[in-house]
């Protein structure tokens, strides 16, 4: 099992993120907000819809921070033939979550600052402008830390949080669900007791009764009725 398959197994076992609220800065165009809200109208009470709209109208991360998150997310979960971070809307998901869970804000913003400061110190460049090898060198120290060391505790917590958010954001998206090959509850077709079982018990279905049963091959057809309420098809 490769790393990505291991992550998929972990996600199938448990997916959960909490929700709260904090105000920030409104910089998003109304038409973009409406488009985003349309994706989340299912199962929402009026109060929840207002709550979501308030969060969508806010903006926490600055553009350079969003670019850093995007770069980091692609390193945590690289694109493959199934999909990528952009298709899954992972950056938007993380932007939403830091407004929904305010305690994430300092951890993530501080972690992003640490990434840039470390890259500037080591490579005289920002994180997003470093080579992938340089980026991974910095990340390895917090992704695979010495568990007995007391250093970089906050940085390690930052990376752990980002990894959890990236995986949750991806594997709860349409492309992520398809990659998991999760089907959910699917209707099946039951066309009665098998004939060999009926024969074993000396039983059979009444032919007249069978004509009144639905043909499973036509189960997707919409019934048609005439003006007098008689079934046409």
C-alpha positions in Angstrom: 0.0 0.0 0.0 1.5 3.4 -1.0 1.3 6.6 1.0 -1.8 7.9 -0.9 -3.7 4.6 -0.4 -2.8 4.7 3.3 -4.2 8.2 3.6 -7.4 7.1 1.8 -7.8 4.2 4.3 -7.4 6.7 7.2 -10.0 9.1 5.7 -12.5 6.3 5.2 -12.1 5.4 8.9 -12.7 8.8 10.2 -13.7 12.3 8.8 -14.7 15.1 11.1 -14.2 18.8 11.5 -16.0 21.2 13.9 -17.7 24.5 13.1 -17.8 28.0 14.8 -17.5 31.7 13.7 -15.4 34.8 13.8 -15.6 38.1 11.7 -12.7 39.3 9.5 -12.6 41.5 6.3 -15.2 41.5 3.5 -13.4 41.5 0.2 -15.4 39.0 -1.9 -17.7 39.9 -4.7 -21.5 39.2 -4.0 -21.8 37.1 -7.2 -19.0 34.8 -6.0 -20.6 34.4 -2.6 -23.9 33.5 -4.2 -22.2 30.9 -6.4 -20.4 29.4 -3.3 -23.6 29.4 -1.2 -25.5 27.5 -3.9 -23.2 24.5 -3.3 -24.2 24.3 0.3 -28.0 24.9 0.3 -28.8 21.3 0.9 -30.1 20.5 4.4 -29.7 24.1 5.7 -32.1 25.8 8.0 -32.7 29.5 7.4 -30.5 30.3 10.4 -27.7 28.1 9.1 -28.0 29.7 5.7 -27.5 33.1 7.2 -24.6 31.8 9.2 -22.9 30.4 6.1 -23.4 33.6 4.2 -21.7 35.7 6.9 -18.7 33.4 6.7 -18.6 33.5 2.9 -18.6 37.3 3.0 -15.5 37.4 5.1 -11.9 37.0 4.0 -9.1 36.0 6.5 -6.0 35.0 4.5 -4.2 37.5 2.3 -3.4 36.5 -1.3 0.3 35.6 -0.6 -0.9 33.4 2.3 -3.4 31.6 0.0 -0.7 30.9 -2.5 1.5 29.5 0.3 -1.4 27.2 1.4 -1.9 26.1 -2.1 1.7 25.2 -2.6 1.8 23.4 0.8 -1.4 21.5 0.1 0.0 20.2 -3.3 3.1 19.0 -1.4 1.0 17.2 1.2 -1.3 15.6 -1.3 0.2 15.8 -4.9 -2.1 15.6 -7.9 -2.8 12.3 -9.6 -5.0 10.9 -12.3 -8.1 11.2 -10.0 -7.8 14.9 -9.2 -5.9 17.7 -7.5 -6.1 20.2 -4.8 -7.5 22.9 -7.0 -10.4 20.7 -8.3 -11.3 19.8 -4.8 -11.4 23.4 -3.6 -9.0 22.7 -0.7 -7.8 26.2 -0.3 -11.3 27.6 -0.2 -12.1 24.9 2.4 -9.2 25.9 4.6 -10.2 29.6 4.3 -13.7 28.7 5.4 -12.5 26.6 8.3 -10.2 29.3 9.9 -13.3 31.6 10.0 -15.4 28.8 11.4 -12.8 27.6 14.0 -11.1 30.8 15.2 -8.4 28.9 17.2 -7.0 27.7 13.8 -6.1 31.3 12.8 -3.1 32.0 14.9 -1.7 28.4 14.4 -1.9 28.5 10.6 -0.9 32.1 10.1 2.0 31.6 12.5 3.0 28.4 10.7 2.9 30.1 7.3 5.2 32.9 8.7 7.6 30.2 10.0 7.7 28.6 6.6 8.7 31.8 4.9 11.1 32.9 7.6 12.9 29.5 7.5 13.1 29.5 3.7 14.4 33.0 3.7 17.0 32.1 6.3 18.1 28.9 4.5 17.6 29.7 0.9 17.2 33.5 0.7 13.7 33.0 -0.8 10.1 32.7 0.2 8.5 29.3 0.5 6.5 29.4 -2.7 9.6 30.6 -4.7 11.9 27.9 -3.4 12.5 24.7 -5.4 10.4 21.7 -4.5 13.5 20.0 -3.1 14.1 23.0 -0.8 10.5 23.1 0.2 10.5 19.4 1.1 13.8 19.9 3.1 12.0 22.4 5.3 8.8 20.4 5.6 10.6 17.2 6.5 11.8 18.7 9.8 8.1 19.1 10.9 6.4 16.3 9.0 8.8 13.6 10.3 10.0 15.1 13.6 12.1 13.6 16.4 9.3 12.8 18.8 11.7 13.1 21.8 12.9 16.6 20.9 11.4 19.7 22.5 12.1 22.0 19.6 9.6 23.1 16.9 6.6 21.9 18.9 4.4 24.7 17.5 5.6 24.1 13.9 4.9 20.4 14.2 1.4 21.1 15.4 0.9 23.5 12.5 1.9 20.9 9.9 -0.3 18.3 11.6 -3.3 20.6 11.4 -2.6 21.6 7.8 -2.3 17.9 6.8 -5.6 17.1 8.5 -7.3 20.0 6.8 -5.9 19.2 3.4 -6.9 15.6 3.6 -10.4 16.4 4.9 -10.9 19.1 2.3 -9.8 16.8 -0.5 -11.5 13.5 0.4 -14.8 15.2 1.2 -14.9 16.8 -2.2 -16.4 15.3 -5.4 -13.1 14.3 -6.8 -11.9 12.9 -3.5 -15.1 10.8 -3.0 -14.6 9.4 -6.5 -11.0 8.5 -5.6 -12.1 6.7 -2.5 -14.6 4.9 -4.8 -17.3 5.5 -2.1 -20.7 4.8 -3.4 -22.9 5.3 -0.4 -26.4 3.8 -0.2 -27.2 2.5 -3.7 -30.7 1.1 -4.6 -30.6 -2.5 -5.8 -33.0 -4.5 -7.8 -34.9 -7.5 -6.4 -37.0 -9.3 -8.9 -38.3 -12.0 -6.6 -37.3 -15.4 -5.2 -34.9 -17.2 -7.7 -36.7 -19.8 -9.8 -34.5 -22.6 -8.6 -35.5 -21.8 -4.9 -39.2 -21.8 -5.9 -38.7 -25.2 -7.6 -37.0 -26.7 -4.6 -40.1 -25.8 -2.5 -42.7 -26.6 -5.1 -43.9 -23.0 -5.4 -44.4 -20.5 -8.1 -45.6 -17.0 -8.6 -49.1 -16.3 -9.8 -48.9 -15.1 -13.4 -51.7 -12.6 -13.0 -50.1 -11.2 -9.9 -46.7 -10.8 -11.6 -48.3 -8.6 -14.3 -49.1 -6.1 -11.6 -45.5 -5.9 -10.4 -43.1 -3.3 -11.5 -40.6 -4.3 -14.1 -37.1 -3.5 -12.6 -35.8 -2.8 -16.1 -38.2 0.2 -16.3 -37.7 1.5 -12.8 -36.2 4.8 -14.0 -39.2 5.7 -16.1 -41.6 8.3 -14.8 -45.2 7.3 -14.6 -47.7 9.0 -16.9 -51.3 9.6 -16.0 -54.3 10.7 -18.1 -56.8 13.5 -17.0 -59.0 10.9 -15.3 -56.2 9.6 -13.1 -55.6 6.4 -15.1 -52.1 5.1 -15.4 -50.9 5.3 -19.0 -47.3 4.0 -18.5 
